[in-house]
Structure formats: C-alpha cells, structure tokens
Amino acid sequence: MSLLLEALKKAEKAKEEAQRRAKGDAGPELRIENPSPIPEKPVLTRAELLAASRLDKRSWEVKTAAVPLKMLPFTEINEERYTTYLNVT
C-alpha cells in the first residue's frame, strides 16, 4: 500500500512541475559556482601525434610543446575533461 502512495505522490509532483513549466516558471535558477576555466584546445604537429608513446594497455601520451596529453579510448573516459577533436598542423 505504501508503494502505491509513494507512486501517487511522485506523479503529483511531476504534474505540478509540468504545470509550472507550462506557465513559464522555470523554477530556481541553476548556475555553476566557481567554474573552472576551460583550457584552450592544444595545437599539435603531425610529428608530435605520430610520436605518441604507449603508457599502458589502454592509454597513450603525446608530448607537446605546452603540456603532455594523455589519450584514451572513449570508453575509458570517466570524469576527466576531454575533447574529441585536435588541431593538427
């Protein structure tokens, strides 16, 4: 019986939220406190990219003029910031 009551309460909250959105009330404003700066995309040379060295079974390191880059398969990326495209000169 309590599961049914919980389900009804959740449905009522969802209905109220949908009605509030339909009226144009977005609710509380969401914002990020102290966002970390987004680093610029690294610029690599073809030679740097081709000289990547394997760190372990699933990661590589590319030594650039600025900082070394760790490269991973997409499935190995968890919470790290990443980019899917690189500027190669």
Residue pairs with C-beta under 8 A, 6 or more apart in sequence:
17 27
20 27
21 27
38 81
39 81
41 83
41 85
41 86
41 87
42 64
42 66
42 67
42 69
42 86
42 87
43 64
43 87
43 88
43 89
44 62
44 64
44 69
44 86
44 87
44 88
44 89
45 88
45 89
46 88
46 89
48 62
48 63
48 64
48 65
49 62
49 86
49 88
51 62
51 63
52 60
52 61
52 62
52 71
53 60
53 61
53 63
54 60
55 61
55 70
58 72
58 73
58 76
59 70
59 71
59 72
59 76
60 70
60 71
60 72
61 68
61 69
61 70
61 71
62 68
62 69
62 71
72 80
72 82
74 84
